[in-house]
């Protein structure tokens, strides 16, 4: 698997990164939690996702929502996927109810004109290199965001505060810092992101832990770096989200 990434911050901080994923051989991988949205355009191969006891083929054009659990993806040889990662509050700007896409990848053609998507897919396929593909997708997504409804600034701020403090967060303290009641924060955050602030914080912390893992790290290193109380706390959260212990999902390494 070859993954080319580019971090960006535009427009309004809603586009957070771009990537091109290339798979030379058939690949099955388990993705643990996801605290961002993703727009994906597949220009090579195909992919399936294990869902509700069976495999379902993913659309060529997808919008993937926040995931608090894990998902298993099987990609065929020759798979090429161009991705734009978005701030979780961006659902409103794309004209979609965030609650509709939680734990799901939906067909983007239900939100964007099919002709525009087909033209975008052709442009990405014909681009001279992956850097050009990422620029094309960034431009297309930015255009949709700028033409869409405004994002709730309270939700945007709440997400960013949670991300800056991945340790166990008190929702009452977060609401106080933002100058609103807990009920208001819960209601507007759930509408904007699709899940409650507490549930989102769990997903963001777990995703951070998984991404931080390196072969020379212990589970204690991973847990403490991501803001868990201790290794046991991390193990419980991983099992809650995936049904598996970290040792089953993280690459082979040193554990304690």
N, C-alpha and C positions, 0 to 999 in steps of 0.2 A: 504494500500500500504506500502510495506517495501522496503527501498532503502539503500543498503550498498555501501559506497563509499571508494575509496582509491586514494589519490593524488600521482602522480608520475611525473618524469621529465626525460624521456629517450625514445629513443635515440635522441640526439641533441635538446631536449626540445620539440619534436613533439608530444609525447604522454603525455597528461596533466592530465589525470585522468581515473579511472576505476570504474565501478559500476555494481551492480546486482539489478535489479528491479523485485520485486515479487508482484503479485496482487492476493489476495485471493478471492475477489468478483469482478464482472464486474465493470469496472471503466472507466469513460469518463472524460478527462481532457483537458484543453486548455493550450498549451505551447506558451509562449510569447517570440518571438525572440530567436535566438540562434547564438552565436558568435564563436562557435567551430564546427568542424566536428565530426561525431560520426560513429564508426563501431559498429553495433549491431548484435548479434547472438541470435535468439529466441530458447530456449530449452523447452518451455512449453507454452501451450495456443496459442492464435492468436491475432492479432491486426489489426484494420482498421483505415484509416485516411480519414477525410472529405476533399475532393478535387474537385473543379470545380462542386459543386452542387451534389456530390454523394460520397458514401463510396467506398474506394478501399482497398483491403486487402494488407497489407504490406508483403513483402517477408520475408522468414526466416532469410536471411542474407542481411543486409542493410548497405548502406553508405549514411548518411544524411549530406547535405550541410548546409551552412550558411543560416539562415532564418532571414529576416528583418521584417516579419509579424508574425501572429500567426497561429497555426494549432491545430486542434482538433483530439485527438487520443482516440479510444475506445479499451480497452483491455479486453479480456475474463477472466473469473475466471480461476485461475491456470496459469496465464501468468508469464513467467520467461524470462527476457531479460538480457543478459550479454553485457555490453557496454565498449568501449574504446573511450574516448574523446580526440580529436586531435587538435593541433594548426591549425588554418584555412589555413595556408600556406602548410599544409601537402598533399594537393590534388596532387601536382606535384609528390611527392615521391610515391604516390599510383598509378601513371600513369593515372590520370583522369583530364580532363579539368574542372577546378573549376566552370566555368560558366555553365557547364552542370548540376551541382547538386544544384545550388542555389534554395532555396525554394522547394527542392525535397528530397525524400528518394529513392535511386535507388537500384536495385538488385545487390548485390556484386558479384554474379556469372558472371556478365558481365565483371568483372575486374580480378577475381581470378579463378584459375582452380576449377571446381566443385568438383572434388575428394578431393582436399585439404580442401575445405569448409565443405564437408560432414564429413571428418575425424575430423576436428576441432569441428564441432557440436557434434559428438559422444563423443569426449574427454571431452567437457564441460559438457555434460549431465551426464557422468559417473564419474566426479570429486567428491572427497569426501566432499568438502564444497565450499562455495562461494569464499573464499580466494584463493583456488586452481583454481577455474574457472577464476578469474581475472588474476592470474599469467599466465595461459595458453593463454588467449586472448592477454595479453600484449606481450608475447613472439612471438605469431603468427604475430601480427601487426608490431612489431619491426623488424621482419625478412623481411617482405614485404617492409618496409620503407628503410631499409639498402640496399636492393637489387634494389631499384628504383632510378629514376633520382634525382639529387640534387635539393634542394629547393632554390629558389631565396632569397639570404641573405638580399637584400633590402626590400623585402616584409615581411620577418620575422621581421626585425628591425622596420619597419613601424607599423606593428600590435602591437608589444610590446610597442612602444611609445604611440600609441592611447590608449591602455589599461591602461597605467600609468597615462594618463591624460584624464579622461572621460568627463571633461567639454567640452563645444563647442570648437572644435579644428579647427584651421586655416590650410588648406591644404598647402597654400603657405609657412607658417612657418615650417610645417612638412617637406616639400620638401627641404627647405633651410637647416634644421638641418641634413638632410640625404645626403646633397651634390648633389642633382639632381634637374632637372627642374620639374615644376608641371606636364607638359605633360608626362615626363618619369615616374614619380611616379604614376600618374593616370593609364597609360598604363600597367605598370608592376604589380601594385597592383591588378587591375581588372583581369589581366590574372592569377595571383597567388591565389587570394581569391574568385574571381567570381563577386565581386561588387566593386564599387568605394570606396576610403578611407572614404569619407564623409558618404556614406550609411552604411559602416561597423561600423563607429564610433557611428552612431545612434543606430544600433542594439546592439552593445556592451554596450552602456549606458543604454538602456532600459532593457536589460537582467540583468545588474547589479542592477538596481532599483528593479526589480521584486524579485530577489533572496535575496535582503537585507531586504525585508519587514518582519516585525514581528508584532504580535498582539498589542503591546503597542506603535507602531509608528503611527504618523500622515502622511498624504500624503506629507506634507511639509518636514518632516524628511526624507522620502524616496527620494523626489526630490532633496533636497540639498545634501544629501549624495552621490547621483549618478552623481552630476555635472550639474544638470539642473539649469536654472536661478531662477525658482520658481515653485510652485505647478502647476500653469496654463501651464507652458512650458511642464512639465511632462504629464499632462492630455492630451494636444494636441498631444504629441508624441505617447502616448498609443492609442489614438483614430485613429491616422494616421496608425498605425501598425495593429490594431486589429478591428477597427470599434466600440470599446466599451470603456467606461470610466473605470478608474482603479477600482472604487468601484464595478463594475460588475465582475471583474476577480480576484482581490486580495481577500484573505480570509476576513471574517467579522472582522472589527476592528474599531479603532477610527480615524475619518477623520476630517480635518479642511480645 
